Amino acid sequence: MIRKVYEVDPLRCPACGGQMRIISFIEEPKTIDRIIRHLELTFEAERPPPPRVVQQQLLMAAEESGEYF
């Protein structure tokens, strides 16, 4: 969905353009908050997400074309 909605591949390295892979997930909220504070990250999107109806249409189109995984 990130690729469809924001038109960027979240698994493409921004530095070299190589393919990245997920090696683990951090699910503990306290750990996530600690990392975010340490990195001084913000949650301001460059543009807002599309309305819910558009999201559903994108999802259905991706499923039909086989791009949804």
MOVENKA-V51044 format. One record per residue. N is the residue number from 1. SS is DSSP state (alpha for helix, beta for strand, coil for the rest). OMEGA is omega in whole degrees, 0 to 359 (none if undefined). Layout:
# MOVENKA-V51044
N:SS:OMEGA, N:SS:OMEGA
This chain:
# MOVENKA-V51044
1:coil:179, 2:alpha:180, 3:alpha:181, 4:alpha:187, 5:alpha:185, 6:alpha:177, 7:coil:174, 8:coil:178, 9:coil:183, 10:coil:180, 11:coil:176, 12:beta:182, 13:coil:180, 14:coil:182, 15:coil:186, 16:coil:181, 17:coil:179, 18:coil:180, 19:beta:176, 20:coil:176, 21:coil:179, 22:coil:179, 23:coil:175, 24:coil:176, 25:coil:173, 26:coil:185, 27:coil:182, 28:coil:183, 29:alpha:180, 30:alpha:179, 31:alpha:179, 32:alpha:179, 33:alpha:180, 34:alpha:178, 35:alpha:180, 36:alpha:178, 37:alpha:181, 38:alpha:181, 39:alpha:181, 40:coil:181, 41:coil:173, 42:coil:182, 43:coil:178, 44:coil:180, 45:coil:177, 46:coil:176, 47:coil:182, 48:coil:177, 49:coil:180, 50:coil:177, 51:coil:184, 52:alpha:181, 53:alpha:180, 54:alpha:178, 55:alpha:180, 56:alpha:179, 57:alpha:178, 58:alpha:179, 59:alpha:180, 60:alpha:179, 61:alpha:179, 62:alpha:179, 63:alpha:181, 64:alpha:182, 65:alpha:180, 66:coil:180, 67:coil:182, 68:coil:180, 69:coil:none
